[in-house]
Amino acid sequence: MIQQSQVNQPTENSSSSDALVWLRKILVATDFSQSSDRALEHALSLARTYHSKIFLVHVIPVDLMMAPELVEASRERLRRSAREGMERIRAANRFFAVPHEEIIEEGPLWPSLEALIERHDIDLIVVGTHGAGTLEKVLIGSSAEQIFRQSQIPVLTIGPDVWREPLYGIELKNILLATAFGRGAQRQAAYAFSLAEQNCSRITLLHVEHHVGEEQATVAQLRELVPASTDLRCLPLFRIERGNPVKQILRVAQESRADLIVLGAKTRKGLAGHVPHTKAYQVACGASCPVLTIKS
């Protein structure tokens, strides 16, 4: 069952979208795979729109379980491969009209990225995901999920099913904000509405319920997420769906022709990237458009 309605009058709440989204500095995490290349293309599209600088980062993992002589030989091979990967990207002239910096680091993935985020005052992380199956995800983890579960700044994930090629500049005609309410919902909404204002987008607010509930109360909660100062070209739409949250989010994204899904991500520490079947990861892997995760 669907409850769909529009906002016909201003809402009164303390949230505000006055602080527009600024993407001065974008970090793109790459492993030189096809998924990372596609993530870079989307980051470049964003950078041309927001006049951003891109930091293209590759982190060489450190395996402390290997013998010292084997570690150094392995590192040198990985360093050479990383330099060649950066050179291939540079030679393709993909950074046309976009200032950028190439960085190769060594160490654990997230601590290395976190240090770079703080050092360079990064505003957004962009990363591709391979969409690994459950067993593979348990064994080797998901770098994308490890990043968006721990990052204090928003993370844009480009999944394997994102079929639309990015334009020269970003184009967000339709934005889907999927919310479970709770902690972080106001922050996620403020970010989504700010993007909608800047890009003259249609925005849909979606909540998925497991059981039959009071629809009017849920609509009221959705209305409270609309920032008081919102100035949109199109009135926001509210939708309530029931069933599996992942399936419903992906279905509504298809129906609304979403160019971007915005959703929250709960913090995970030790098992980030290794727990199978997390909802945010499934949406990021299954969506046909980029997914912006904002930690709750």
C-alpha positions in Angstrom: 0.0 0.0 0.0 1.3 3.5 -0.9 0.6 6.7 0.9 1.7 9.6 -1.4 1.1 13.2 -0.7 2.7 16.6 -1.2 3.6 19.5 1.2 1.1 22.2 0.6 2.2 24.6 3.3 5.4 25.4 5.2 6.4 23.0 8.0 7.5 24.3 11.4 10.7 22.6 12.8 14.1 23.6 13.8 15.9 22.0 10.9 17.3 24.3 8.3 18.9 23.9 4.9 20.5 27.4 5.0 23.9 25.7 5.1 24.2 24.6 1.5 26.2 21.7 0.4 29.8 22.7 -0.5 31.9 20.1 -2.2 35.2 22.0 -2.4 37.3 18.8 -1.9 36.4 15.3 -3.0 38.3 12.2 -2.1 38.1 9.3 -4.6 39.3 6.0 -3.2 40.6 3.8 -6.0 41.9 0.3 -6.4 42.2 0.9 -10.2 39.4 -1.6 -10.9 36.5 -0.9 -13.3 34.2 0.0 -10.4 36.7 2.5 -9.2 37.0 4.0 -12.7 33.2 4.5 -12.8 33.3 6.1 -9.4 36.0 8.5 -10.6 33.8 9.5 -13.6 30.9 10.4 -11.3 33.3 12.3 -9.0 34.6 14.3 -12.0 31.0 15.2 -12.9 30.4 16.5 -9.4 33.7 18.3 -9.4 32.9 20.2 -12.6 29.5 21.3 -11.2 30.8 22.3 -7.8 34.3 23.5 -8.9 35.9 21.0 -6.6 39.4 19.7 -6.3 39.7 15.9 -6.5 42.1 13.8 -4.4 42.6 10.5 -6.1 43.8 8.1 -3.3 45.1 4.5 -3.4 46.0 2.8 -0.2 48.5 0.0 -0.3 47.6 -2.6 2.4 50.1 -3.6 5.0 50.2 -7.4 5.8 51.8 -7.8 9.2 51.5 -11.6 9.0 54.2 -11.9 6.4 57.9 -12.3 7.0 59.8 -8.9 6.8 61.6 -9.8 3.6 58.4 -10.9 1.9 56.6 -7.8 3.1 59.1 -5.4 1.5 59.1 -7.3 -1.8 55.3 -7.4 -1.8 55.1 -3.7 -1.0 57.5 -2.7 -3.8 55.5 -4.7 -6.3 52.3 -3.0 -5.0 54.0 0.5 -5.2 55.0 -0.1 -8.7 51.5 -1.3 -9.6 50.0 1.8 -7.9 52.3 4.2 -9.8 51.4 2.5 -13.1 47.7 2.8 -12.2 48.0 6.5 -11.5 49.9 7.0 -14.8 47.2 5.2 -16.8 44.6 7.5 -15.4 46.7 10.6 -16.0 47.5 9.6 -19.5 43.8 9.3 -20.3 43.4 13.0 -19.6 40.4 12.3 -17.5 40.9 15.3 -15.2 40.1 17.8 -17.9 39.0 21.1 -16.3 39.3 19.6 -12.8 42.2 20.3 -10.4 43.5 17.2 -8.7 46.1 15.6 -6.6 47.3 11.9 -6.7 48.1 10.3 -3.4 49.5 6.8 -2.7 49.5 5.7 1.0 50.5 2.6 2.8 48.7 1.2 5.8 45.2 0.0 7.0 42.5 1.4 4.7 40.2 3.4 7.0 42.9 4.9 9.3 44.8 6.0 6.2 41.8 7.6 4.6 40.6 9.2 7.9 44.0 10.9 8.3 43.8 12.2 4.7 40.3 13.5 5.3 41.4 15.5 8.3 44.7 16.7 6.7 43.0 18.0 3.5 39.6 19.0 5.0 37.7 16.7 2.6 33.9 17.3 2.1 32.9 14.1 0.3 34.2 10.6 -0.3 33.4 8.8 -3.6 34.0 5.0 -3.9 32.9 2.2 -6.1 31.7 -1.2 -4.9 32.1 -4.5 -6.6 28.9 -5.9 -5.2 30.5 -8.9 -3.6 28.3 -11.9 -2.7 27.7 -12.8 0.9 30.5 -15.4 1.3 33.1 -13.1 -0.4 31.9 -10.2 1.7 32.4 -12.1 4.9 35.9 -13.3 3.8 37.4 -10.2 2.4 35.0 -7.5 3.6 33.6 -4.5 1.6 35.9 -1.5 1.4 33.0 0.7 0.5 31.0 -0.3 3.5 34.0 -0.1 5.8 34.3 3.5 4.6 30.7 4.7 4.9 30.1 3.0 8.2 33.0 4.9 9.8 33.2 8.2 7.9 32.0 11.4 9.6 31.5 13.0 6.2 29.0 11.8 3.5 30.1 9.0 1.2 28.9 8.6 -2.4 28.8 4.9 -3.5 28.7 3.9 -7.1 27.4 0.3 -7.3 27.8 -2.3 -10.1 24.2 -1.7 -11.3 24.6 2.1 -11.9 24.0 2.0 -15.6 23.7 5.7 -16.5 26.9 7.3 -17.6 27.6 10.6 -15.7 27.3 13.8 -17.7 30.0 16.4 -18.0 28.3 18.1 -15.0 26.1 16.6 -12.4 22.3 16.4 -13.1 20.0 15.5 -10.3 16.4 15.7 -11.5 15.1 13.3 -8.9 16.3 12.6 -5.4 15.0 9.9 -3.1 15.5 10.3 0.6 14.9 7.0 2.4 14.6 7.4 6.1 14.0 5.2 9.1 13.7 8.3 11.3 15.8 8.1 14.5 19.2 9.6 15.1 20.7 11.5 12.2 17.5 11.8 10.2 17.4 15.6 10.4 21.0 15.8 9.2 20.4 13.5 6.3 17.2 15.4 5.3 19.0 18.7 5.5 21.7 17.4 3.2 19.2 15.9 0.7 17.1 19.1 0.6 20.1 21.3 0.1 21.1 19.2 -2.9 17.5 19.4 -4.2 17.5 23.2 -3.9 20.9 23.6 -5.6 19.9 21.3 -8.5 16.2 22.2 -8.8 15.4 18.5 -8.1 12.2 16.8 -7.3 12.6 15.1 -3.9 10.7 12.1 -2.6 10.8 11.2 1.1 10.3 7.4 1.7 9.7 5.4 4.9 9.3 1.7 4.8 7.3 0.0 7.6 7.3 -3.7 8.5 3.7 -3.7 9.7 0.5 -1.8 9.3 0.8 1.5 11.1 -0.8 4.9 11.5 -0.2 6.5 8.1 -1.1 10.0 9.1 1.4 9.9 12.0 4.1 8.6 9.7 3.3 11.4 7.2 3.6 13.9 10.0 7.0 12.5 10.9 8.1 12.9 7.2 6.8 16.4 7.1 8.9 17.3 10.2 12.0 16.4 8.2 11.4 19.2 5.6 13.7 22.1 6.6 11.8 25.2 7.5 13.7 27.4 5.0 13.2 25.0 2.0 12.7 26.8 -1.3 12.1 24.1 -3.9 10.9 24.3 -7.5 8.8 21.2 -7.0 6.9 20.3 -3.9 8.3 17.2 -2.0 6.5 13.9 -2.2 5.9 11.6 0.7 5.7 7.8 0.3 5.0 5.1 2.8 5.7 1.5 1.8 5.5 -1.8 3.6 7.7 -4.9 3.4 11.4 -5.5 2.9 13.2 -2.1 3.2 15.9 -2.9 0.7 13.4 -4.1 -2.0 11.1 -1.2 -1.4 13.8 1.4 -1.6 15.2 0.0 -4.8 11.7 -0.3 -6.3 10.7 3.3 -5.5 14.1 4.5 -6.8 13.3 2.8 -10.1 9.7 4.1 -10.2 10.7 7.7 -9.4 13.7 7.6 -11.8 16.0 8.6 -8.9 19.3 10.1 -9.9 20.5 9.8 -6.3 19.4 7.9 -3.2 20.2 9.4 0.2 20.1 7.2 3.3 21.6 6.9 6.8 24.2 4.4 7.8 24.7 3.2 11.4 28.1 3.2 12.9 30.0 -0.1 13.0 33.6 -0.4 14.2 35.2 -3.8 14.4 32.9 -5.6 11.9 32.4 -2.7 9.4 32.5 -4.2 6.0 32.3 -7.8 7.2 28.7 -8.3 8.4 26.6 -9.7 5.6 23.1 -8.5 4.6 23.3 -5.0 6.0 20.6 -2.9 4.5 22.7 0.1 3.5 25.2 -2.2 1.7 22.5 -4.0 -0.2 21.0 -0.7 -1.4 24.4 0.6 -2.4 25.1 -2.6 -4.4 21.6 -3.0 -5.9 20.8 0.6 -6.9 20.8 1.8 -10.5 21.9 5.2 -9.3 24.5 6.5 -6.9 23.8 6.2 -3.2 24.8 8.9 -0.7 25.2 7.5 2.8 25.3 9.9 5.8 26.2 8.4 9.1 23.5 8.5 11.7 
